[in-house]
């Protein structure tokens, strides 16, 4: 009888400990799904793996990748590089398309691009010293820490990176500018 009680207590403790570890594992990482030659922190990855805060993802000209976490997904186009963080993704080069229900923001250098509301769909292209931001759904705020600029749903803006005092261009229809930037890369 005493042995059965000890086993019951031990099993209950294992369920609590392992259950807690499972919840922690689900909240600290995301899943990476890759198609083609994709590297994570410099090592080639298979079709899927777990990514953690600080991991760097690089796609080649014949690859594409998707990072999914609770409430958000990031599609990383070919010839692009991003660094994943739990609450944001940094676009180092190339194109990232974000779809979020959880307010996932994007960083490019000193600029932060954040949805005003939790839900948004937007695209970031960093290419040749320029930054293109297009909002497909939801208003975005572009901030350098001292100034804010809004990108309305269906609108876009282009910024010159590295210049003293960025000035956004007038908002335009997103498709033609995005296509021109993609064609140039």
Steps between C-alpha positions, in 0.01 A plus 500: 500500500778741595684419177188579292465835675866585427452408131187714480678801652802448273279479190314816600829687548629383161181617329529841664871542422486369142176689431663823617808434287278442196321830551835680542634341182195612305535864606875549450547379144343493159497257211701554183381337179751520216488420132835494321846589631439683828745554786433563867794652688723396207395133494281353225159397633258233386137564418408599858662583832445705813638856513576701812555864583824622341507242218599629154334365188644534148330394176671462161371580152320167478346486848223643714422454869214558740522558875183438698435579863181536696288757316759600238683381191793647309574397141863561407548527124803383303833680549387636836634500852314552829569466870216356705404640839200389706305824457650627174708409198793704368528519122871503422459485122236408245128446546284390793121480495333504840150386590415548866209483739736562794657837409835362377730790410794520261829680543734631230804668653373770738147494356216299649191418294204405721131436443278756673252222577597139568389376156690605186654375177800684365813471290852629563766519227854611582709533186794721390472742793126546458211379710157434350206453739156394375193447716261245352264505802511715812673830573874486572716736704858560388713635786864593551448557872436872469264530201204294384353464154181313409458273199130452431345171379562460127773767512877485489806713547866493401781619728867558429698323773808653655407855409485768768132549574284264296211642302233257383381532143133560427285193546432321175337184376717215630510259206701696235773612740533155657524337159768747391708433814467124466599520132806705594623236749 
